[in-house]
Amino acid sequence: VFAIRLRRHYLYGTKCTVYTDHKSLQYILDQKELNVRQRCWIELLSDYDCEIRYHPGKGNVVADSLSRKDREPLRVRSLVMMVHTNLLEKILEAQIEAMKEEIVKAENLGRLLKLIFKIRSNGI
């Protein structure tokens, strides 16, 4: 089911046969009572025109490689980190800018700000 989800863009709208080593998955459409996980599988499988067939795991030598998504390891070529000591000043400037009267009126927050916030003499 995970492999179908990964390759959904290839399978959507085409008839396909899914070979699985999960024997009970072959009979999932015939069962009367399903648990939550099986219901999710049925919902996912109902979007595709696929036939499910059992194939023993020992005989299915390519299953492991097909069910895994290829991933290149992530590598960082360079990292630039800048540490600023004026973070508090930048926050204060942004708060003062946000509390300007024309911005408060434009956003219609005047009544709310008076109830929740109290502006001190230092601007914080």
DRENDO-572624 format. One record per residue: residue number from 0; x, y, z of N, C-alpha, C, O, CB in turn; residue in three letters. Coordinates in Angstrom, 3 decimals. Atoms other than C-alpha are relative to their C-alpha. Glycine has a CB too. Example, Ala and Ser with C-alpha at 12.3 -4.5 7.8 and 13.67 -1.06 7.14 Angstrom:
REM residues 2
(0; (0.890; -1.190; 0.000); (12.300; -4.500; 7.800); (0.900; 1.200; 0.000); (1.936; 1.181; 0.665); (-0.992; 0.027; 1.246); 'ALA')
(1; (-0.820; -1.190; -0.060); (13.670; -1.060; 7.140); (-0.770; 1.090; 0.730); (-0.261; 2.198; 0.899); (0.414; 0.462; -1.415); 'SER')
***
This chain:
REM residues 124
(0; (0.840; -1.190; 0.000); (0.000; 0.000; 0.000); (0.882; 1.249; 0.000); (0.565; 2.240; -0.658); (-0.954; 0.001; 1.223); 'VAL')
(1; (-0.928; -1.136; -0.038); (2.907; 2.331; 0.772); (0.597; 0.260; -1.383); (0.743; 1.411; -1.793); (1.126; -0.256; 1.023); 'PHE')
(2; (-0.576; -0.152; 1.340); (4.425; 1.672; -2.666); (-1.015; 0.598; -0.970); (-0.645; 1.379; -1.846); (0.496; -1.355; -0.528); 'ALA')
(3; (1.041; -0.590; 0.852); (1.098; 2.506; -4.341); (-0.111; 1.489; 0.267); (-0.253; 2.287; -0.659); (-1.362; -0.686; 0.236); 'ILE')
(4; (0.078; -1.419; -0.359); (0.973; 5.777; -2.456); (1.183; 0.779; -0.582); (1.022; 1.919; -1.016); (-0.039; 0.164; 1.532); 'ARG')
(5; (-1.175; -0.679; 0.545); (4.508; 6.624; -3.592); (-0.080; 0.184; -1.511); (0.361; 1.202; -2.045); (1.251; -0.775; 0.349); 'LEU')
(6; (0.038; -0.040; 1.471); (3.832; 5.872; -7.249); (-1.389; 0.273; -0.547); (-1.731; -0.178; -1.640); (0.508; -1.303; -0.567); 'ARG')
(7; (1.384; -0.258; 0.377); (0.251; 7.145; -7.411); (-0.122; 0.749; -1.320); (-1.068; 0.509; -2.070); (-0.686; 0.779; 1.085); 'ARG')
(8; (0.080; -0.768; 1.240); (0.975; 9.557; -10.273); (0.210; -0.885; -1.225); (-0.264; -0.541; -2.308); (1.027; 1.123; 0.012); 'HIS')
(9; (-0.161; 0.927; 1.119); (2.036; 6.629; -12.481); (-1.214; -0.926; -0.135); (-1.578; -1.319; -1.243); (1.278; -0.830; 0.180); 'TYR')
(10; (1.055; 1.009; -0.008); (-0.849; 4.354; -11.490); (-1.394; 0.555; -0.236); (-2.284; -0.179; -0.667); (0.019; -0.721; 1.293); 'LEU')
(11; (1.343; -0.567; 0.082); (-3.793; 6.752; -11.535); (-0.516; -0.048; -1.438); (0.125; 0.463; -2.357); (-0.006; 1.450; 0.524); 'TYR')
(12; (0.617; 0.069; 1.319); (-6.088; 6.018; -14.472); (0.439; -1.175; -0.854); (-0.021; -1.310; -1.988); (0.281; 1.240; -0.727); 'GLY')
(13; (-0.440; 1.166; 0.769); (-4.333; 2.825; -15.583); (-0.341; -1.276; 0.767); (-0.414; -1.275; 1.996); (1.528; 0.072; -0.292); 'THR')
(14; (0.249; 1.299; -0.629); (-5.126; -0.811; -14.915); (1.349; -0.615; 0.349); (2.255; -0.660; -0.483); (-0.832; -0.951; -0.942); 'LYS')
(15; (-1.278; 0.559; -0.436); (-2.373; -2.453; -12.908); (-0.236; -1.230; 0.865); (-1.332; -1.453; 1.379); (0.823; 1.052; 0.772); 'CYS')
(16; (0.012; 1.168; -0.872); (-1.580; -5.631; -11.027); (1.047; 0.218; 1.075); (2.210; 0.496; 0.783); (0.270; -1.319; -0.798); 'THR')
(17; (-0.900; -0.191; -1.136); (-0.059; -5.353; -7.573); (0.338; -1.374; 0.559); (-0.553; -2.134; 0.938); (-0.642; 0.921; 1.102); 'VAL')
(18; (-0.472; 1.244; -0.590); (2.036; -8.283; -6.374); (0.511; 0.318; 1.395); (1.331; 1.217; 1.578); (1.111; -0.670; -0.876); 'TYR')
(19; (-0.386; -0.263; -1.378); (2.441; -8.448; -2.619); (0.321; -1.299; 0.722); (-0.189; -2.364; 0.372); (-1.109; 0.757; 0.733); 'THR')
(20; (-0.287; 1.159; -0.837); (3.906; -10.801; -0.044); (-0.904; -0.001; 1.235); (-0.741; -0.835; 2.126); (1.485; -0.009; 0.419); 'ASP')
(21; (0.977; -0.093; -1.080); (1.096; -9.795; 2.320); (-1.244; -0.777; -0.447); (-2.108; -0.235; -1.137); (-0.348; 1.511; 0.345); 'HIS')
(22; (1.017; 0.908; 0.542); (-1.243; -12.741; 1.726); (-1.421; 0.476; 0.291); (-2.286; 0.380; -0.580); (0.194; -1.393; 0.568); 'LYS')
(23; (1.364; -0.407; -0.341); (-4.286; -11.355; 3.548); (-0.446; 1.247; -0.764); (-1.646; 1.501; -0.874); (-0.105; 0.253; 1.492); 'SER')
(24; (0.372; -1.185; 0.784); (-4.170; -8.153; 1.480); (-0.723; -0.403; -1.282); (-1.522; 0.365; -1.818); (1.249; 0.838; -0.338); 'LEU')
(25; (0.650; 0.513; 1.209); (-5.261; -10.265; -1.496); (-1.510; -0.150; 0.213); (-2.285; 0.008; -0.730); (0.617; -1.355; -0.407); 'GLN')
(26; (1.412; 0.252; -0.303); (-8.604; -10.971; 0.251); (-0.667; 1.175; 0.711); (-1.781; 1.030; 1.214); (-0.128; -1.246; 0.853); 'TYR')
(27; (0.527; -1.128; -0.769); (-9.161; -7.541; 1.783); (-1.324; 0.517; -0.564); (-2.175; 0.989; 0.190); (1.018; 1.128; 0.031); 'ILE')
(28; (1.230; -0.503; 0.609); (-11.890; -6.605; -0.692); (-1.192; -0.915; 0.274); (-2.337; -0.482; 0.144); (0.190; 0.160; -1.500); 'LEU')
(29; (1.072; 0.961; -0.259); (-13.907; -9.740; 0.219); (-0.416; -0.050; 1.468); (-1.428; -0.675; 1.784); (0.429; -1.373; -0.445); 'ASP')
(30; (0.290; 0.079; -1.427); (-13.879; -9.241; 4.010); (-1.205; 0.863; 0.364); (-1.433; 1.918; -0.228); (1.222; 0.430; 0.816); 'GLN')
(31; (1.180; -0.741; -0.445); (-17.033; -8.107; 5.806); (0.356; 1.007; 1.087); (-0.139; 2.134; 1.083); (-1.072; -0.964; 0.513); 'LYS')
(32; (-0.385; -0.883; -1.099); (-15.439; -6.622; 8.913); (1.458; 0.391; -0.167); (2.328; -0.458; -0.359); (-0.235; -0.680; 1.377); 'GLU')
(33; (-1.356; -0.516; 0.178); (-12.374; -4.409; 8.646); (0.371; 0.881; 1.184); (-0.485; 1.548; 1.766); (0.122; 0.791; -1.328); 'LEU')
(34; (-0.450; -0.928; -1.030); (-10.277; -2.603; 11.210); (0.295; 1.354; -0.652); (0.156; 1.502; -1.866); (1.260; -0.552; 0.743); 'ASN')
(35; (-0.193; -1.365; 0.496); (-9.393; 1.076; 10.846); (1.092; 0.059; -1.065); (0.927; 0.725; -2.087); (0.350; 0.940; 1.158); 'VAL')
(36; (-1.098; -0.010; 0.974); (-6.105; 0.458; 9.038); (-0.447; -0.595; -1.336); (-0.128; -0.064; -2.400); (1.209; -0.781; 0.548); 'ARG')
(37; (0.477; 0.634; 1.227); (-7.764; -1.869; 6.543); (-0.988; 0.896; -0.740); (-0.990; 0.927; -1.971); (-0.652; -1.345; 0.317); 'GLN')
(38; (0.925; -0.940; 0.649); (-10.514; 0.693; 5.888); (0.760; 1.091; -0.737); (0.371; 1.492; -1.835); (-0.945; 0.629; 1.036); 'ARG')
(39; (-0.827; -1.016; 0.671); (-7.852; 3.278; 5.077); (0.627; -0.577; -1.261); (0.706; 0.102; -2.284); (1.102; 0.527; 0.951); 'CYS')
(40; (-0.586; 0.650; 1.177); (-6.190; 0.798; 2.709); (-1.038; -0.128; -1.110); (-0.747; 0.142; -2.275); (0.562; -1.389; 0.368); 'TRP')
(41; (1.077; 0.149; 0.989); (-9.528; 0.103; 0.981); (-0.293; 1.343; -0.657); (-0.468; 1.423; -1.873); (-1.283; -0.566; 0.661); 'ILE')
(42; (0.269; -1.334; 0.546); (-10.142; 3.830; 0.587); (1.094; 0.412; -0.981); (0.801; 0.973; -2.037); (-0.112; 1.036; 1.135); 'GLU')
(43; (-1.107; -0.331; 0.895); (-6.696; 4.302; -0.950); (-0.054; -0.841; -1.275); (0.120; -0.313; -2.373); (1.341; -0.207; 0.714); 'LEU')
(44; (0.021; 0.900; 1.156); (-7.008; 1.271; -3.243); (-1.198; 0.252; -0.913); (-1.139; -0.054; -2.104); (-0.013; -1.441; 0.469); 'LEU')
(45; (1.188; -0.239; 0.829); (-10.474; 2.312; -4.443); (0.239; 1.089; -1.042); (-0.515; 1.182; -2.009); (-1.185; 0.382; 0.879); 'SER')
(46; (-0.323; -1.048; 0.974); (-8.891; 5.266; -6.286); (0.686; -0.558; -1.244); (0.789; 0.136; -2.256); (0.888; 1.052; 0.643); 'ASP')
(47; (-0.780; 0.573; 1.093); (-6.959; 2.902; -8.558); (-0.677; -1.253; -0.532); (-1.377; -1.954; 0.199); (1.429; -0.322; 0.462); 'TYR')
(48; (0.520; 1.209; 0.634); (-7.943; 0.171; -10.990); (1.104; -1.054; 0.071); (1.853; -1.258; -0.884); (-0.453; 0.270; -1.497); 'ASP')
(49; (-1.093; 0.952; -0.172); (-5.662; -2.501; -9.591); (-0.518; -1.342; 0.513); (-1.515; -1.421; 1.230); (1.052; 0.563; 0.962); 'CYS')
(50; (0.274; 1.360; -0.439); (-5.754; -6.225; -9.026); (1.124; -0.384; 0.959); (2.298; -0.144; 0.676); (-0.101; -1.005; -1.221); 'GLU')
(51; (-1.001; 0.356; -1.006); (-3.992; -7.557; -5.934); (0.225; -1.507; -0.057); (-0.720; -2.289; 0.045); (-0.448; 0.447; 1.434); 'ILE')
(52; (-0.371; 1.415; 0.058); (-2.140; -10.877; -6.212); (1.103; -0.277; 1.009); (1.986; 0.548; 1.246); (0.455; -0.399; -1.430); 'ARG')
(53; (-1.019; 0.413; -0.964); (-0.099; -12.755; -3.655); (1.190; -0.606; -0.729); (1.036; -1.414; -1.645); (-0.579; -1.007; 1.015); 'TYR')
(54; (-1.247; 0.554; 0.531); (3.527; -13.506; -4.488); (0.919; -0.206; 1.202); (1.236; 0.766; 1.888); (0.663; 0.956; -1.100); 'HIS')
(55; (-0.818; 0.245; -1.194); (5.702; -15.182; -1.810); (1.249; 0.876; 0.032); (1.862; 1.150; -1.000); (0.403; -1.467; 0.065); 'PRO')
(56; (-1.141; -0.895; -0.171); (8.448; -12.988; -0.425); (1.312; -0.572; -0.501); (2.139; 0.168; -1.035); (0.144; 0.353; 1.432); 'GLY')
(57; (-1.254; 0.617; 0.460); (11.224; -15.480; -1.227); (0.127; 0.035; -1.517); (1.233; 0.133; -2.049); (0.090; -1.443; 0.488); 'LYS')
(58; (-0.032; -0.011; 1.456); (10.262; -15.513; -4.890); (0.001; 1.401; -0.587); (0.254; 1.574; -1.780); (-1.167; -0.760; -0.536); 'GLY')
(59; (0.095; -1.380; 0.477); (9.894; -11.749; -5.143); (1.301; 0.728; 0.328); (1.390; 1.421; 1.341); (-1.222; 0.735; 0.639); 'ASN')
(60; (-1.340; -0.513; -0.298); (13.531; -10.664; -5.365); (0.131; 1.510; -0.187); (1.044; 2.115; 0.375); (1.008; -0.694; -0.867); 'VAL')
(61; (-0.133; -1.445; 0.239); (12.907; -7.088; -6.567); (-0.930; 0.828; 0.879); (-0.947; 2.054; 0.773); (-0.278; 0.311; -1.458); 'VAL')
(62; (0.989; -0.731; -0.796); (10.215; -6.179; -4.027); (0.638; 1.041; 0.908); (0.128; 2.154; 1.031); (-0.811; -0.966; 0.831); 'ALA')
(63; (-0.624; -0.924; -0.935); (12.574; -4.565; -1.556); (0.484; 1.262; -0.692); (0.306; 2.365; -0.174); (1.153; -0.672; 0.707); 'ASP')
(64; (-0.525; -1.178; 0.695); (14.182; -2.276; -4.090); (-1.114; 0.857; -0.588); (-0.971; 2.078; -0.653); (0.956; -0.426; -1.105); 'SER')
(65; (1.096; -0.779; 0.581); (10.874; -1.240; -5.684); (-0.826; 0.721; 1.049); (-1.393; 1.778; 0.773); (-0.897; -0.898; -0.812); 'LEU')
(66; (0.838; -0.616; -1.019); (9.135; -0.462; -2.417); (0.701; 1.136; 0.733); (0.067; 1.830; 1.527); (-0.444; -1.037; 0.988); 'SER')
(67; (-0.734; -1.079; -0.659); (11.837; 1.956; -1.265); (0.201; 1.162; -0.953); (0.533; 0.990; -2.126); (1.354; -0.500; 0.518); 'ARG')
(68; (-0.172; -1.205; 0.811); (12.000; 5.501; -2.490); (1.479; 0.359; -0.037); (2.151; 0.375; 0.995); (-0.847; 1.186; 0.561); 'LYS')
(69; (-1.402; -0.390; 0.131); (15.379; 6.536; -3.851); (0.208; 1.374; 0.611); (-0.566; 2.302; 0.377); (0.440; -0.005; -1.481); 'ASP')
(70; (-0.310; -1.274; -0.635); (16.939; 9.291; -1.831); (1.487; 0.239; -0.036); (2.283; -0.617; 0.352); (-0.514; 0.037; 1.442); 'ARG')
(71; (-1.393; -0.411; -0.065); (20.174; 11.088; -2.262); (0.238; 0.600; 1.382); (-0.616; 1.329; 1.888); (0.356; 1.022; -1.140); 'GLU')
(72; (-0.269; -0.620; -1.298); (21.800; 12.022; 1.025); (0.156; 1.511; -0.162); (0.765; 1.998; -1.114); (1.270; -0.609; 0.643); 'PRO')
(73; (-0.097; -1.453; 0.038); (21.492; 15.697; 1.774); (1.389; 0.430; 0.447); (1.911; -0.051; 1.453); (-1.083; 0.649; 0.889); 'LEU')
(74; (-1.315; -0.512; -0.362); (24.784; 17.552; 1.821); (-0.056; 1.516; 0.006); (-0.630; 2.136; -0.889); (1.095; -0.512; -0.976); 'ARG')
(75; (-0.064; -1.450; -0.101); (25.383; 21.088; 2.927); (1.354; 0.435; -0.527); (2.396; 0.012; -0.027); (-0.225; 0.489; 1.469); 'VAL')
(76; (-1.269; -0.451; 0.577); (27.976; 22.823; 0.809); (0.597; 1.149; 0.791); (1.813; 1.235; 0.961); (-0.197; 0.421; -1.449); 'ARG')
(77; (-0.511; -1.096; -0.821); (28.236; 25.934; 2.892); (-1.098; 0.449; 0.949); (-2.287; 0.308; 0.666); (0.492; 1.188; -0.883); 'SER')
(78; (0.933; -0.472; -1.006); (26.618; 27.382; 5.945); (0.497; 1.337; 0.513); (1.641; 1.474; 0.947); (-0.154; -1.026; 1.159); 'LEU')
(79; (-0.346; -1.323; -0.510); (26.589; 31.010; 6.909); (-0.925; 0.287; 1.159); (-2.147; 0.269; 1.007); (-0.111; 1.105; -1.109); 'VAL')
(80; (0.791; -0.308; -1.171); (25.447; 31.869; 10.389); (0.460; 1.341; 0.548); (1.643; 1.563; 0.805); (0.119; -1.116; 1.069); 'MET')
(81; (-0.326; -1.314; -0.545); (25.272; 35.399; 11.649); (-0.734; 0.155; 1.321); (-1.949; -0.030; 1.393); (-0.381; 1.147; -0.996); 'MET')
(82; (0.578; -0.204; -1.314); (24.692; 36.091; 15.309); (-0.063; 1.497; 0.251); (0.951; 2.194; 0.231); (0.822; -0.730; 1.107); 'VAL')
(83; (0.196; -1.423; -0.268); (23.225; 39.485; 16.064); (-0.307; 0.187; 1.478); (-1.115; -0.541; 2.054); (-1.142; 0.587; -0.881); 'HIS')
(84; (0.256; -0.279; -1.412); (23.305; 40.916; 19.547); (-1.114; 1.019; 0.176); (-1.515; 1.309; 1.303); (1.265; 0.498; 0.678); 'THR')
(85; (1.026; -1.033; -0.106); (20.666; 43.508; 18.739); (-1.404; -0.563; -0.249); (-2.270; 0.155; -0.750); (0.293; 1.128; -0.987); 'ASN')
(86; (1.298; 0.619; 0.217); (17.728; 41.079; 18.606); (-1.089; 0.699; 0.807); (-2.181; 0.939; 0.292); (0.054; -1.476; 0.362); 'LEU')
(87; (0.990; -0.675; -0.842); (15.934; 42.780; 21.506); (-0.390; 1.353; -0.591); (-1.561; 1.733; -0.562); (0.544; 0.184; 1.424); 'LEU')
(88; (0.311; -1.296; 0.610); (16.221; 46.161; 19.766); (-0.864; -0.169; -1.244); (-1.773; 0.628; -1.478); (1.289; 0.745; -0.357); 'GLU')
(89; (0.809; 0.238; 1.198); (14.822; 44.722; 16.522); (-1.439; -0.358; 0.367); (-2.379; 0.090; -0.289); (0.619; -1.118; -0.848); 'LYS')
(90; (1.350; 0.352; -0.459); (11.864; 43.218; 18.381); (-0.728; 1.240; 0.486); (-1.902; 1.438; 0.176); (0.059; -1.057; 1.123); 'ILE')
(91; (0.594; -1.235; -0.515); (11.237; 46.527; 20.143); (-0.415; 0.924; -1.140); (-1.501; 1.502; -1.103); (0.985; 0.721; 0.930); 'LEU')
(92; (0.336; -0.837; 1.159); (11.342; 48.432; 16.832); (-1.237; -0.533; -0.717); (-2.104; 0.242; -1.121); (1.188; 0.067; -0.977); 'GLU')
(93; (1.157; 0.598; 0.673); (8.864; 45.991; 15.283); (-1.272; 0.198; 0.809); (-2.338; 0.431; 0.240); (0.234; -1.489; -0.244); 'ALA')
(94; (1.174; -0.213; -0.845); (6.521; 46.309; 18.268); (-0.457; 1.452; -0.057); (-1.655; 1.725; -0.134); (0.303; -0.399; 1.446); 'GLN')
(95; (0.348; -1.422; 0.063); (6.663; 50.112; 18.186); (-0.655; 0.311; -1.343); (-1.636; 1.052; -1.401); (1.259; 0.889; 0.211); 'ILE')
(96; (0.579; -0.212; 1.336); (5.967; 50.073; 14.434); (-1.420; -0.558; -0.066); (-2.308; 0.061; -0.653); (0.881; -0.661; -1.088); 'GLU')
(97; (1.324; 0.621; 0.029); (3.012; 47.728; 14.941); (-1.010; 0.761; 0.842); (-2.210; 0.682; 0.580); (0.085; -1.430; 0.479); 'ALA')
(98; (0.902; -0.716; -0.898); (1.558; 49.938; 17.684); (-0.279; 1.431; -0.448); (-0.993; 2.160; 0.242); (0.575; 0.015; 1.389); 'MET')
(99; (0.258; -1.356; 0.479); (1.560; 53.138; 15.631); (-1.493; 0.188; -0.206); (-2.208; -0.727; -0.615); (0.771; 0.282; -1.313); 'LYS')
(100; (1.430; -0.287; -0.023); (-1.805; 54.808; 15.740); (-0.689; -0.290; -1.335); (-1.793; -0.834; -1.356); (-0.221; 1.442; 0.379); 'GLU')
(101; (0.646; 0.218; 1.301); (-2.498; 54.660; 11.996); (-0.138; -1.488; -0.332); (-1.096; -1.887; -0.994); (0.793; 0.701; -1.102); 'GLU')
(102; (0.076; 1.445; 0.250); (-1.763; 50.908; 11.868); (-1.089; -0.623; 0.862); (-1.849; -1.476; 0.404); (1.362; -0.681; 0.281); 'ILE')
(103; (1.018; 0.519; -0.915); (-3.935; 50.206; 14.908); (-1.397; 0.348; -0.513); (-2.301; -0.485; -0.470); (0.206; 0.565; 1.426); 'VAL')
(104; (1.306; -0.404; 0.534); (-6.814; 52.194; 13.375); (-0.324; -0.759; -1.278); (-1.465; -1.174; -1.479); (-0.030; 1.512; -0.265); 'LYS')
(105; (0.232; 0.698; 1.261); (-6.383; 50.553; 9.974); (-0.422; -1.446; 0.233); (-1.237; -1.987; -0.513); (1.255; 0.043; -0.866); 'ALA')
(106; (0.347; 1.390; -0.299); (-6.607; 47.105; 11.522); (-1.144; -0.104; 1.000); (-1.564; -1.206; 1.350); (1.212; -0.736; 0.534); 'GLU')
(107; (1.133; -0.057; -0.922); (-9.392; 48.206; 13.907); (0.275; -0.806; 1.274); (-0.559; -1.599; 1.712); (-1.268; -0.520; -0.689); 'ASN')
(108; (-0.414; 0.739; -1.195); (-7.534; 46.875; 16.955); (0.054; 0.871; 1.251); (0.446; 0.391; 2.315); (1.351; -0.625; -0.231); 'LEU')
(109; (-0.154; -0.922; -1.116); (-7.705; 49.913; 19.217); (-0.611; -0.484; 1.292); (0.044; -0.460; 2.333); (-0.590; 1.298; -0.349); 'GLY')
(110; (0.693; 0.449; -1.200); (-10.270; 48.535; 21.662); (0.664; -1.253; 0.568); (0.793; -1.385; 1.785); (-1.480; -0.270; -0.305); 'ARG')
(111; (-0.643; 1.237; -0.428); (-8.548; 45.140; 21.806); (1.342; 0.273; 0.678); (1.663; -0.349; 1.691); (0.196; -0.931; -1.193); 'LEU')
(112; (-1.316; -0.305; -0.565); (-5.108; 46.642; 22.497); (-0.114; 0.629; 1.378); (0.710; 0.366; 2.253); (0.771; 0.926; -0.928); 'LEU')
(113; (0.163; -0.642; -1.310); (-6.383; 48.727; 25.379); (-0.353; -1.028; 1.066); (0.056; -0.893; 2.219); (-1.087; 1.089; -0.063); 'LYS')
(114; (0.400; 1.016; -0.965); (-7.886; 45.664; 27.034); (1.123; -0.988; 0.317); (1.271; -1.408; 1.465); (-1.202; -0.749; -0.519); 'LEU')
(115; (-0.999; 1.051; -0.189); (-4.987; 43.259; 26.549); (1.382; 0.548; 0.318); (2.051; 0.045; 1.222); (0.075; -0.860; -1.231); 'ILE')
(116; (-1.365; -0.488; -0.113); (-1.803; 45.313; 26.256); (0.070; 1.296; 0.783); (-0.855; 2.108; 0.780); (0.599; 0.194; -1.371); 'PHE')
(117; (-0.289; -1.247; -0.685); (-0.325; 48.019; 28.387); (1.380; 0.436; -0.470); (2.362; -0.277; -0.267); (-0.067; -0.158; 1.574); 'LYS')
(118; (-1.268; -0.492; 0.526); (2.399; 50.108; 26.768); (0.713; 0.781; 1.097); (0.173; 1.737; 1.654); (-0.218; 0.886; -1.264); 'ILE')
(119; (-0.797; -0.667; -1.029); (5.123; 51.130; 29.190); (0.716; 1.204; -0.584); (0.686; 1.436; -1.793); (1.015; -0.974; 0.619); 'ARG')
(120; (-0.691; -1.209; 0.445); (7.166; 54.298; 29.023); (1.197; -0.313; -0.897); (1.552; 0.503; -1.747); (0.460; 0.806; 1.201); 'SER')
(121; (-1.143; 0.358; 0.845); (10.130; 52.470; 27.450); (-0.436; -0.640; -1.317); (0.413; -1.037; -2.115); (0.925; -0.950; 0.749); 'ASN')
(122; (0.504; 0.502; 1.267); (7.877; 51.222; 24.624); (-0.298; -1.483; -0.012); (-0.841; -1.986; -0.996); (0.965; 0.300; -1.061); 'GLY')
(123; (0.236; 1.454; -0.036); (7.674; 47.576; 25.693); (-1.322; -0.284; 0.689); (-1.711; -1.444; 0.824); (1.157; -0.740; 0.727); 'ILE')
***
